[in-house]
Amino acid sequence: MGILPALIMQLQCRLAYQVCQKWLKDRKGRQLSDDDIQHYQRIVVALQQTIKLMHKIDQAIPGFPIQ
């Protein structure tokens, strides 16, 4: 893996972490319900799937911008 793909992966992980952190921070001090926990799990899965799709797109389009 080259430097640029590694940096992109770091950025994607950092952004996903920020989304999760913000969601939890907004609920600080209260007990999470079962629905809250299920919603958080769905957020995590959605972020994982988004990152996977972004990698597939990057592999399908070898050069950007497309010429």
N, C-alpha and C positions, 0 to 999 in steps of 0.2 A: 504494500500500500504506500503510495507516494505521500508527500507532505500535504498537498491540497486535499485529497480525500480524507486524510486523518483529521485535518482542521475542520472540514465540513462535518465529519462524524462528531467531533467534540462540540461543535456549535449545536447540532441537532440534539445531542444529549443534554446540553446545558439549557436549551430552550424547553425541552420536555420537562426537565427538573423544575424550571421556573414555573411552568404551568401547574405542576403538582404542588409545589411549595405554596403558590398563591392560593390555590383552592383550600389547602389545609389551614393556611394562615387566616383566611376569611372565616373559618369555623373554630378558631382557637378559643378555648374556654368553655366549649359546650360538648356534650357527649354526642358522638355521631350515631345516628340511627342506622338500622340495617339498610334502609334505602340510600342513605348517605354513603355508606361503605360500598354498596353495589355501584352507585354512580361513580365513585372514585375509581373503582376497578375498571369501569367502562372507559373512563378518561385515559387510564394507563394503557389499556389495550388499543384504544384509538390512536394514541401517540405512537405506540410500537408499530402498528400497521401503517401509519402515515410514513414513518421513517423507512420501513421496508419498501413501500411503494416508491418513495423518492429514490432509493437505491436502484430499483428496477428501471425507473425512468432514466436515471443517469447512465445505466448500462445500455439501454436501448438507443440513447442518443449520445454517440461517442464524442462528438464535438459540439460545443455551444459557443456562440450562436450557430444555428443551422444555416448553412450557406447554399 
